[in-house]
């Protein structure tokens, strides 16, 4: 079964163009599943039935896995068995009747304008790394791109005249994101005063680490963590927090949902609709705090 898992992970990486981080998570989920199968003495993918999947999910529940984590395992298994069916390894897919657990609704963390400004002001733009870090933060907020998309931007992907960037998103799908004057100014400063110094040899990628190599997803996350420490900011944010903030601020200022969907690269409008809930919740919070007849003291 291990070889079949390896084959599936290669398929996700090469054919589906999933990020290393995503493929790693699929691998972790399937490792838990394979360990469970070994415990219950099932040694062949073709022998797995619906009831075996149910027992595995019960095992996860008894091990105190969260609903969100169980849902992720189900998603991983669904993709895996679909691939196994495609490859002719199985004739009956045991995941067909398995449904996801109903998740508790949790709105994504979004920064208020003053919180955002405080974070954006932390990097020292007079240093080569500080200028790079400031540009990275502004890139996330100005475009709403994912961290996996940011690290793969090449210089040639940027149209400096039209102020737009070609992004290679999930499933190898291309889209263009637009940016404004603030990021335009930072990009030019970074390329001229930081990137040229960081670059030790020829490199097409926009963002480089201190060794002159293409920056990684993990490198970006470490940069943000260091910015939070340096700025003495006592709440956690991630690249996705800035993506959430990008979408919510657009809606707060009158953007239509379809346009936000296109900018985020969401396949389905339903994925974007979460931000209307965030925007509405923020409006409710403002009303309750400020209106004299809201009944809130």
N, C-alpha and C positions, 0 to 999 in steps of 0.2 A: 504493500500500500504506500510505502514511503516514496517509491519511484513515481507513482501516480500523482502524489501530492507535488513532487518536484516538477513534474510535467505541467501540472495545472498552474503553478507559480510562474513558470517560464512563459506560459501562455498569457498570463496577466501582465507580465513585464514587457514581452515582445509584441504580441498581437494587440493587446488592449491598451498598451502604453500607460499602465498605472504607475504611480510614483513608487519609489523604493519603500517609503513609509507605509503606504497602503498594502503593498505586497507582503511586507513584514508582518502586518497585522493579520492578514489572511493566513499566513504561515503559522502564527501563534495560535489562532483559533483552531486550525486543523490539527495542530500538534495535540491540543487538549482532547480533541475528538478521537484521534488515533490511539492515544493513551487509554481512553475509556474503552475503545473496542478491544484493546489488548487485555484489559481487566475482565471483560465479559466473554473472552475467548472467541471473538469474531475476527477471522484472519483474511477475509476477502470482501472487497467492495461490493461484488455482485450478490453477496449473501445478506446485505443490510436491508432491513424492511422498515416499514412505517413505525412499528412498535419499538424498534431499536432506537430510532430517532427520538421518540417520545421519552424513552428511558434516559437517553442522554440529556435531554432538556430537564428532566426531573432531577438528574444528578447535578446539573448546573444550579438549579434552584436550591437544592439541599446544601450546596457549597456556598450559598449566600451570594451568588452572582446577581448583579443588579438587572432590572428589566432591560435596560439599555444594552448591557453587555450580552445578555441572552439574545436579544434581537440582532446584535452584530454577529454572534455565532450562527444564528439561523441564516442570515444573509450570506455568510461565508460558505455554509454548507449548501445553500441553494445554488450558488454559483458553481461550486465544486461538482455537485451531482449533475447539473446541467451540462457541464463540460464532459463529465464521464459518459453521459448519454450521447453527446455529440461524437465522442471518440469511439462509441460502440462497446464500451466496457460494461455498461449496464443496459438492460432492456426496460426495466421498470424503475422510475425515479421515486425514491421513498420520501422526497421532500414535497411532492405534489400537494398533499393535503395539510401540510404544516403551515400554520399562520403565525405571524409575529405577535408577541404579547402587547397588550395595550399599554403604551408608555404614558407616564405622567407628563403632562405638558410643562415644559420648562423653557422660558423665553431666553434667548441668547443674551449674554452680557454686552451692553453697548455703552460707550463712553459719552459723557456730556461734553459740551464744547470746552469748558474750563479744564476738565480732566485731560482731554485730548491735547490741549495747548501746553499743559504742564509737561506731558510726556515728550511732545515734539521739541520742546526747548532744552531738554537735557543734554543731547550730544553737543560737544564743542566743535563747532564748524570751522574753527581755525586749525584743526588737526586733520590729517588725511583720513584717519579712521572715524573720527567724529563726523566729518563731512559725509563720508560713506553711510554711516549709520543714520544720520538725519535724512539722507536721500531715500534709504530703505523704508524708514517709517512713513515718509511722505508718499512714497510710491504705493504702499499698502492703502493709505487713507484716500489718496487721490484717484486710485483706479479700482480698488476693491478686489484685486487679484489674490489668488491663493499663493501660499508660500512655495508650493511646487512649481507654480507658474513663474513666480518672480525669479527664482534661481536659474531658470532656463532662458531668460531674456538675453538675446544677443544684441550687440550694437546695431546690426543691420535690421533688426526688428522694429527699430524706432524711426518714425517719420517726424523729424524735428520741425519741419515746416507745417504739417497738418496737426502736430501735437497729438499723435496717436501711436499706439504700440500694438504690434501683432503678437497675440498670445496663443500658445499651444496649450489648450485645456484638456480636460478629461476626455478619454477616448480619442485622443489625437485630433480633436476638433479645434479649428482655428476661429478666432474672433478678434475684433479690434476694440481696444479700450482707449478712451480719450483722456487727456490730462490738461491742466490749466497752467496759468502763469507761475504759480508758486513752485510746482514740480519742474516746470521748464527751466526756471532759473537755477534750481538745485541740481538738476541733471547736468546742465552745462558746467556748473562749478565743480561738481564731482568728477566728471570726465576729464576736465582740464587740470584740476588741482589735486586730485586724489587718485583716480584710477590710473593715470599715466605714471604716477610714482609707484603704486602698488604692483603694476604689471612688470614682471621680471622677464617674461618672454611673450611671444605672440599669443593672444587669447581673445576669442570672439565674444565671450560672455560679459555682460554689463557689470555685474557685481563680483568683486574679487575679495579673497581673504588676505590676511597680512603676508602670506607667502606668494601671492600673485596668482593663485589658482582659483577656479570657479568656486564660489561659496556654496555651501550645502544647506539643506533644510535645517539640520541640527545647528549649524553655524548661525543661522538667522535667529533661531530660538534662544541661543546663548547670548547673542547681541541684545535681544529684547530683555532678557532676564537681567543682564548687566546694567542696562539703561534704567530699569526699575530700581535696582539697588542703588545706583549712583544718584538717582533723583529722590531717593527715600520715599518711594511710592509703595504703599503698604497693601496694594491689591494686585492680583495676578491678571495679566493680559497676555494674549497670544496673537500671532499674525491673524488668526481668524476673528479675534475681537475687533481688530481694525477693519476687517472685511464687513463684519456685522455693523460697525459704526458707519462705514461708507454708505451702505444700503439704507440704513435708518435715517441718516441725515439727508439723503436725497429725498426720501418720502416725506420727511418733516418739512422740507422746503418745496413741496409740490410736484415732485417727479411722479410720473405714472408707473404703475407696477410692471407693465410690459417692458418699458425702457430699462428699468432696474434689472429685470430678468435677463435681458440681452447683455447688459454690462457685466453682470455676475457670471454669465455663461451657464445659467441653469437650463436644463432641458425642459423641465416642467414648471409651469407657473405656480403650482402648488408649493414648490420648494421656496419660492420667493415670498409667498403670502405670510410666512411667519413674521416678516418685517412689518407688515401692517399691524399685527398684534402688538409688536414692540412699540411702534409709533403711537398707536392708540392708547397704550398703557402709560406712555410718557405724558400724553396730553391729559389723561385722567389724573395723573400725579400732580401736574402743574395746576389743574383746576382745583383739586382738593386743597392744595397748599395756599392758593392765592385768592380764590373767590370768597367774599365775605359771607355768603349764604351757603357755602358748601357743607356746613355743619361740622367741619373738622377744626378742632381747637389747636 
